[in-house]
Amino acid sequence: MPKQTIRLTAAEFLEGLKALQSDAEQKKIQRYFKSGEGEYSQGDQFIGVRMGQVFQLAKEMMDMPLAQIEKLLESPIHEARVGAVSIMDFQARSKKTPESRRKELYELYLRRHDRINNWDLVDRSAQYVVGGYLYDKPRAVLYKLARSKNIWERRTAIVATSYFLKHRDRADTFKIAEMLLKDKEDLIHKAAGGWVRQAGKGDRDQLLAFLGKHAATMPRTFLRYAIEHLSASQKAHYMGLKNA
């Protein structure tokens, strides 16, 4: 019997999600993503599909046309938007993807950032869709995003630089992290501190210089994430600067 052909549409993806839905998983996801009143995921709809299953479904449908990806992004269901950005990520990573499609994916990401509206959606796709596209191009857009009033656009600015770090290109990570030092959002402190830490793996001296300049005034969460891989004595030193 011939294998059934998968229709690469948003509607087909949503049908696939519904077949994987679990009430128990829904409760876990709602707690994990803080979807209560006043929390950052308030109003988002979680139907209860494990992320590994969402990623697998996205991989099976990674050739979805751009217009259908955008339809998927428009869904109120969180797992559907995870699927959309995962498909974008798979396409951006593929060596078979032409530059013209990479540009379209990048432009879709920025144009529909209103639907890429949670930390996991940014982290799942910004590295390759945004950072990968900008690697050999001017990066002024990242600095514009870092100044945005939108928390998720600011997170994209720092997360996208992780692609550069793979190529030992660390300058933008430190510069954008410096722009985010006075950010009021904990989810930005975690991201900026984490990516500074990653940059420091490749250039410890640059990390220590950054900490020497900013440890006393940076947000505590930012600092804790940035110093995570340092020695106990170094951690104590920089936390001491913060507490002085």
C-alpha positions in Angstrom: 0.0 0.0 0.0 1.6 3.4 -1.0 2.6 5.7 1.8 0.1 8.5 2.4 1.3 11.9 1.2 1.3 14.5 3.9 -0.3 17.8 2.9 2.1 20.6 3.9 -0.5 22.9 5.2 -1.2 24.7 8.5 -4.5 22.8 8.8 -2.7 19.5 8.4 -0.2 20.4 11.1 -3.0 21.4 13.5 -4.7 18.0 12.9 -1.4 16.3 13.7 -1.1 18.3 17.0 -4.7 17.4 18.0 -3.9 13.7 17.5 -1.0 14.1 20.0 -2.9 16.1 22.6 -2.7 15.0 26.3 -4.6 16.5 29.2 -1.9 15.6 31.6 0.7 17.3 29.4 -1.5 20.4 29.1 -1.4 20.9 32.9 2.4 20.5 33.0 2.9 22.9 30.1 0.6 25.6 31.6 2.6 25.5 34.9 5.9 25.6 33.1 5.1 28.5 30.9 3.5 30.6 33.6 0.1 31.1 31.9 -1.7 32.4 35.0 -3.1 35.9 35.4 -0.4 38.6 35.2 2.2 36.1 34.0 4.1 36.4 30.8 2.1 33.6 29.0 -1.3 34.9 30.1 -3.9 34.3 27.4 -1.8 31.8 25.4 -3.5 28.5 24.6 -1.7 25.3 25.4 -3.4 22.1 24.2 -0.9 19.7 25.7 1.6 18.3 23.3 5.2 17.4 24.3 7.8 19.6 22.6 9.7 16.7 21.3 6.5 15.6 19.5 6.0 19.1 18.1 9.6 19.2 16.8 9.2 15.7 15.1 5.9 16.8 13.4 7.7 20.0 12.2 10.6 17.9 10.9 8.1 15.7 8.9 6.5 18.9 7.5 9.7 21.0 7.1 9.0 21.7 3.4 5.9 23.6 4.2 5.4 26.7 2.0 6.0 30.1 3.5 2.3 31.2 3.3 1.3 28.1 5.3 4.0 28.8 7.9 2.6 32.2 8.4 -0.9 30.8 8.8 0.5 28.5 11.5 2.1 31.4 13.2 -1.3 33.1 13.4 -2.7 30.2 15.4 -3.7 31.1 19.0 -2.3 27.6 20.0 1.2 27.8 21.4 2.3 24.4 20.2 1.3 25.5 16.6 3.5 28.5 16.8 6.3 26.3 18.1 5.8 24.2 15.1 5.9 27.2 12.8 9.2 28.5 14.2 10.6 24.9 14.2 9.8 24.6 10.5 11.5 27.9 9.9 14.5 26.7 11.9 14.8 23.4 10.0 14.6 25.3 6.7 17.2 27.9 7.7 19.6 25.2 8.9 19.3 23.1 5.7 22.2 23.3 3.3 19.7 22.8 0.5 17.9 26.0 1.3 18.7 28.8 -1.2 19.7 32.3 -0.1 16.4 33.6 -1.5 14.4 31.4 0.9 16.7 32.3 3.9 15.9 35.9 3.2 12.1 35.2 3.1 12.3 33.3 6.4 14.3 36.2 8.0 11.8 38.7 6.7 8.8 36.6 7.9 10.4 36.3 11.4 10.7 40.1 11.7 7.4 40.9 10.1 5.5 38.5 12.3 7.4 39.0 15.5 4.0 39.8 17.0 3.4 36.0 16.8 6.8 35.0 18.0 5.9 36.1 21.4 7.4 33.9 24.0 11.0 33.0 25.1 10.8 29.4 23.7 9.7 30.6 20.3 12.6 33.1 20.1 15.1 30.6 21.4 13.9 27.9 18.9 14.5 30.0 15.8 16.4 33.2 16.2 19.9 31.6 16.0 19.6 30.3 12.5 16.7 32.3 11.0 18.0 35.7 12.1 21.6 35.2 13.1 22.4 32.8 10.3 21.0 35.1 7.7 22.8 38.2 9.1 26.2 36.5 9.6 27.7 37.9 6.4 25.5 41.0 6.3 25.2 44.3 8.2 23.7 43.7 11.7 22.2 47.1 12.6 18.8 45.5 12.8 19.9 43.6 16.0 20.7 46.9 17.7 17.3 48.3 16.7 15.7 45.2 18.2 17.8 45.5 21.4 16.2 49.0 21.8 12.7 47.8 21.2 9.9 48.2 23.8 8.9 44.6 23.0 10.6 42.0 25.3 10.6 39.3 22.7 12.3 41.5 20.1 15.0 42.4 22.7 15.5 38.7 23.4 15.8 38.0 19.7 18.6 40.6 19.5 20.8 38.7 22.0 19.8 35.1 21.0 20.5 35.7 17.3 24.2 36.3 18.2 24.6 32.7 19.2 25.1 31.9 15.5 28.0 34.3 15.5 29.5 32.7 18.5 29.7 29.4 16.6 32.1 31.2 14.3 34.2 32.8 17.1 32.5 36.2 16.4 31.8 37.6 19.8 31.8 41.4 19.5 28.0 41.7 18.9 27.1 39.5 21.8 29.0 41.7 24.3 27.8 44.9 22.7 24.2 43.9 22.8 24.5 42.5 26.3 25.8 45.9 27.4 22.7 47.5 25.9 20.5 45.2 27.9 22.2 45.8 31.3 19.4 48.1 32.5 16.6 46.0 31.1 13.8 45.5 33.7 12.8 42.0 32.6 14.2 38.9 34.2 13.8 36.9 31.0 16.2 39.4 29.3 18.7 39.2 32.2 18.8 35.4 31.9 19.3 35.5 28.1 21.9 38.2 28.1 23.8 36.7 31.0 23.7 33.2 29.4 25.0 34.4 26.1 27.7 36.5 27.7 28.7 33.3 29.5 28.8 31.4 26.2 30.9 34.1 24.6 33.3 33.9 27.6 33.9 30.2 26.8 35.8 31.3 23.7 37.4 34.5 25.2 37.7 34.4 29.0 39.6 37.6 29.1 36.8 39.5 27.3 34.3 38.0 29.7 36.3 39.1 32.7 36.8 42.6 31.3 33.0 42.8 30.8 32.4 41.6 34.4 35.0 43.9 35.8 33.3 46.9 34.2 29.7 46.0 34.9 29.4 43.4 37.7 28.8 46.0 40.4 25.8 47.4 38.7 24.3 44.7 36.5 21.1 42.9 37.6 21.8 40.0 39.9 20.2 37.4 37.6 22.3 38.7 34.7 25.4 38.3 36.8 24.6 34.9 38.1 24.1 33.5 34.6 27.3 35.2 33.3 29.6 33.8 36.0 28.1 30.3 36.1 31.2 28.6 34.6 33.8 30.6 36.6 35.7 29.2 39.6 34.2 29.5 43.1 36.7 32.2 44.0 36.0 34.2 40.8 32.2 33.9 41.5 32.7 35.1 45.0 34.8 38.1 43.7 32.2 39.3 41.2 29.2 38.7 43.6 31.2 40.7 46.1 31.4 43.6 43.7 27.6 43.4 43.3 27.1 43.4 47.0 29.6 46.1 47.8 
